[in-house]
Amino acid sequence: MGSSRASSTKLPPTERLHPRADDLDLCSIGSVVRRLHDEDVVAVQAVRPALRAVARAATAVANALRAGGRLLYVGAGTSGRLGVLDASECPPTFGSTPTQVQSRIAGGRRAMTQAVEGAEDDAQAGAADVRAFAAGPLDVVCGISASASTPYVRGALAEAHRRGAHTVLVCCNRPRTRADVDTLVLARTGPELVAGSTRLKAGTATKLILNAITTAAFVSLGKVYRGRMVDVRPVNAKLRARAARMVAELTNLPLSEAARLLEASGGEVKVAVAMHFTGLTARAARKRLRDNGLRELAEPRRKRAHARGPT
């Protein structure tokens, strides 16, 4: 037992045995669930010390998107799937184009639903995927690797760095080297209740970090106004109802009038709100939005009050 624990301490933290896991197989299902939930809390707490780095990554992403660049995720296994998930959720949430946030996973599309053995060990494949992106100086390439050492991810980051892209590494172990990484986002989640199963705590922390990076970036780009996703595309009944409700709430119009305004705007919440505040046609309001942004058009006094802070 002693030698086993000693050898465990030589492993990366996410691969080590958890001190509360030795009797896990003897516990009731309820006890297992409670222990897993306790570890979820640890995952949230592990992200807090990394918030400054998360903010730096989000700033880099916002700057890239503002300049016409992209956020490009690369990862393997659970980490890669989380990148695919975040990229796929940006267009419906923020009205972004599918090209603005993209992702590649080791082993390709098949790896989304099943393990592709050995794919994560192929550094050259990671580099090839970055070349396939045609990544360049306008882009941010974000590697996702709980271990911080996945060859596919390290190969991708090395190629991205060579091409002049801003590189980010989201991980749960401290990397042996920070070469090729401009922004390191490290959440020290520690051992998993099931040793090495980084879909647990590490996966939870990673999802929180990716949520924060893209949400903060798109908020800074004006995709969110007063806590609402004003660039949502109302492509189904639920979203059409949400869009009309947002226009009503932001303009203090009755829902029926808000729905008519939304229709006149071509279904664009932001344009409808701008039309209300400026009295312009949809075409003119859309142009004014490109020049000024919704906050400047709708509530300049609210923005000044926020800048002054609470009284």
C-alpha positions in Angstrom: 0.0 0.0 0.0 2.8 2.4 0.9 4.7 1.9 -2.3 1.6 2.2 -4.3 0.7 5.6 -2.7 4.3 6.8 -3.2 4.3 5.9 -6.9 0.9 7.7 -7.2 2.4 11.0 -6.0 4.8 10.9 -9.0 1.9 11.1 -11.4 0.3 14.3 -12.6 -2.4 15.4 -10.1 -5.4 14.5 -12.3 -4.0 10.9 -12.6 -3.5 10.3 -8.9 -5.7 8.3 -6.5 -8.2 10.4 -4.6 -7.9 10.1 -0.8 -11.7 9.6 -0.5 -12.0 7.0 -3.3 -10.6 3.8 -1.8 -14.0 2.7 -0.5 -16.1 4.2 -3.3 -17.1 0.8 -4.6 -18.5 -0.1 -1.1 -20.7 3.0 -1.0 -24.4 3.3 -1.7 -25.4 5.0 -4.9 -26.6 8.0 -2.8 -23.2 8.3 -1.2 -21.4 8.1 -4.5 -23.6 10.8 -5.9 -23.0 13.0 -2.8 -19.2 12.6 -3.1 -19.3 13.4 -6.8 -21.3 16.6 -6.0 -18.7 17.5 -3.4 -16.1 17.2 -6.1 -18.2 19.4 -8.4 -17.8 22.2 -5.8 -14.1 21.7 -5.8 -14.1 22.1 -9.6 -15.9 25.5 -9.3 -13.4 26.6 -6.6 -10.5 25.6 -8.8 -11.5 28.0 -11.5 -11.5 31.1 -9.3 -7.7 31.4 -9.1 -7.6 31.2 -12.9 -10.0 34.1 -13.5 -7.4 36.6 -14.5 -6.0 34.2 -17.1 -9.6 33.5 -18.3 -10.1 37.3 -18.7 -6.8 37.5 -20.7 -7.9 34.7 -22.9 -11.4 36.3 -23.4 -9.7 39.6 -24.3 -7.5 38.0 -26.9 -10.6 36.3 -28.4 -12.6 39.5 -28.4 -9.7 41.3 -30.1 -9.4 38.6 -32.7 -13.1 38.5 -33.6 -13.2 42.3 -33.7 -10.3 42.2 -36.2 -11.9 39.6 -38.4 -10.1 36.6 -36.8 -11.4 33.4 -35.3 -11.3 31.3 -32.1 -10.1 27.8 -33.0 -10.4 25.1 -30.5 -8.2 21.9 -30.6 -8.5 19.0 -28.1 -8.7 15.3 -27.7 -11.3 13.0 -26.0 -13.5 14.8 -23.4 -11.5 18.0 -23.8 -12.0 18.0 -27.6 -15.7 17.3 -27.2 -16.1 20.3 -24.9 -14.4 22.5 -27.5 -16.9 21.2 -30.2 -19.8 21.8 -27.8 -18.7 25.4 -27.0 -18.1 26.2 -30.7 -21.5 24.8 -31.7 -23.4 26.8 -29.1 -22.0 30.2 -30.1 -24.1 30.8 -33.3 -27.5 30.2 -31.7 -26.6 32.1 -28.5 -24.8 35.1 -29.9 -25.7 35.2 -33.6 -22.1 34.6 -34.5 -21.2 33.0 -37.8 -20.1 29.3 -37.8 -16.6 30.3 -38.9 -15.9 32.7 -36.0 -15.6 29.9 -33.4 -14.5 26.5 -34.8 -13.1 23.3 -33.4 -11.1 20.2 -34.2 -10.9 17.0 -32.2 -8.2 14.4 -32.4 -9.5 11.5 -34.5 -12.0 13.7 -36.4 -15.8 13.6 -36.5 -15.9 9.9 -35.4 -14.2 10.8 -32.1 -17.2 12.9 -31.1 -19.2 9.7 -30.3 -16.6 7.0 -29.8 -13.0 6.6 -28.7 -10.4 6.7 -31.5 -7.4 4.9 -30.1 -4.1 6.6 -30.3 -5.5 9.8 -31.9 -4.4 12.0 -29.0 -0.8 10.8 -29.3 -0.4 12.2 -32.8 1.3 15.6 -32.6 1.6 15.8 -36.4 -2.2 15.4 -36.7 -2.6 18.4 -34.4 -0.2 20.5 -36.5 -2.0 19.3 -39.7 -5.4 20.4 -38.2 -4.1 23.9 -37.5 -2.7 24.1 -41.1 -6.2 23.0 -42.3 -7.6 25.9 -40.4 -5.1 28.2 -42.2 -4.6 29.7 -38.8 -2.7 33.0 -38.8 -1.9 36.2 -36.8 -5.5 37.3 -36.5 -6.6 34.1 -34.9 -6.6 32.6 -31.4 -5.9 28.9 -31.2 -7.0 27.4 -27.9 -5.7 24.0 -26.9 -7.8 22.1 -24.4 -5.9 19.4 -22.4 -6.6 18.4 -18.8 -3.2 16.8 -18.6 -1.5 19.8 -20.3 0.7 17.2 -22.2 -1.6 15.7 -24.9 0.7 15.4 -28.0 -2.1 16.3 -30.4 -2.8 19.5 -28.6 0.9 20.4 -28.1 1.6 19.8 -31.8 -1.4 22.0 -32.7 -0.2 24.8 -30.4 3.4 24.6 -31.7 2.1 25.0 -35.3 -0.2 27.8 -34.3 2.6 29.7 -32.5 4.8 29.2 -35.6 2.1 30.8 -37.7 1.8 33.8 -35.4 -1.6 33.0 -33.8 -2.3 33.9 -30.2 -2.1 30.6 -28.3 -4.1 29.6 -25.2 -3.9 26.4 -23.2 -6.7 25.4 -20.9 -5.6 22.6 -18.6 -5.9 21.1 -15.1 -2.2 20.2 -14.5 0.7 22.6 -14.7 2.5 22.0 -18.1 6.1 20.9 -18.1 6.8 23.8 -20.4 5.0 26.9 -21.5 6.7 27.0 -24.9 4.2 28.0 -27.6 1.6 29.1 -25.1 0.8 32.8 -24.8 -2.0 32.5 -22.2 -2.1 29.7 -19.7 -5.4 29.0 -18.1 -4.8 26.5 -15.3 -7.5 25.1 -13.0 -5.9 22.8 -10.4 -8.7 20.3 -10.0 -6.6 17.5 -8.5 -7.3 13.8 -8.4 -10.7 12.4 -9.6 -12.9 10.1 -7.6 -12.4 7.6 -10.4 -8.6 8.0 -10.9 -7.8 9.5 -14.3 -11.4 10.1 -15.4 -11.0 13.7 -16.3 -14.6 13.9 -17.7 -15.5 14.5 -14.0 -14.0 17.4 -12.1 -11.5 18.5 -14.8 -14.3 18.4 -17.4 -16.6 20.5 -15.3 -13.9 23.1 -14.7 -13.0 23.1 -18.4 -16.6 23.7 -19.4 -16.9 26.6 -17.0 -13.7 28.2 -18.4 -14.8 27.8 -22.1 -18.2 29.3 -21.2 -16.5 32.3 -19.6 -14.1 32.9 -22.5 -16.7 33.0 -25.2 -19.4 34.6 -23.2 -17.2 37.4 -22.0 -15.7 37.9 -25.5 -19.2 38.2 -27.1 -20.5 40.4 -24.4 -17.7 42.9 -25.1 -18.6 42.7 -28.8 -22.1 43.9 -28.1 -23.8 40.5 -28.5 -25.5 40.9 -25.1 -27.5 43.9 -23.9 -28.9 44.2 -20.4 -28.4 40.5 -19.9 -30.3 39.4 -23.0 -29.0 37.6 -26.1 -30.1 40.3 -28.5 -28.4 38.7 -31.5 -30.4 35.5 -31.2 -31.8 34.1 -34.4 -35.5 33.4 -33.9 -35.6 30.3 -36.0 -38.3 28.4 -34.1 -41.5 29.2 -32.1 -39.7 29.3 -28.7 -37.0 31.7 -30.0 -39.6 33.9 -31.8 -41.5 34.3 -28.6 -38.3 35.0 -26.7 -37.3 37.6 -29.3 -40.6 39.4 -29.0 -40.5 39.3 -25.3 -37.0 40.8 -25.3 -38.1 43.7 -27.5 -41.1 44.3 -25.2 -39.0 44.3 -22.1 -36.3 46.6 -23.6 -38.7 49.1 -25.1 -41.5 49.0 -22.5 -43.9 48.4 -25.4 -46.9 46.0 -25.2 -46.1 42.6 -26.5 -48.3 43.0 -29.6 -46.5 46.2 -30.6 -43.1 44.7 -29.9 -44.0 41.7 -32.2 -44.9 44.1 -35.0 -41.7 46.1 -34.5 -39.7 42.8 -34.5 -41.4 41.8 -37.8 -40.5 45.2 -39.3 -36.9 44.7 -38.3 -36.6 41.4 -40.2 -36.7 39.4 -36.9 -33.6 41.2 -35.5 -34.0 42.1 -31.8 -31.2 44.5 -31.8 -32.4 46.3 -34.9 -36.0 46.4 -33.5 -34.8 48.1 -30.3 -32.6 50.5 -32.2 -35.6 51.4 -34.4 -37.7 52.2 -31.3 -35.1 54.4 -29.7 -34.0 56.3 -32.9 -37.2 56.3 -34.9 -35.3 55.1 -37.9 -36.2 52.5 -40.5 -34.8 49.0 -40.2 -32.2 49.7 -42.8 -31.0 53.0 -41.3 -31.1 51.6 -37.8 -29.0 48.6 -38.9 -26.4 51.0 -40.3 -26.4 53.2 -37.1 -25.9 50.0 -35.1 -22.8 49.1 -37.1 -21.4 52.6 -36.4 -22.4 53.0 -32.7 -23.7 49.9 -31.0 -26.9 49.4 -29.1 -25.8 50.8 -25.8 -24.8 54.1 -27.4 -28.1 54.4 -29.3 -30.5 53.2 -26.6 -29.3 54.4 -23.2 -26.3 56.7 -23.1 -27.3 57.9 -19.6 -27.4 54.3 -18.3 -23.9 53.7 -19.6 -22.5 56.9 -17.9 -24.2 56.0 -14.6 -22.6 52.5 -14.7 -19.2 54.0 -15.4 -19.6 56.2 -12.3 -20.4 53.2 -10.2 -22.9 52.9 -7.3 -23.8 56.0 -5.4 
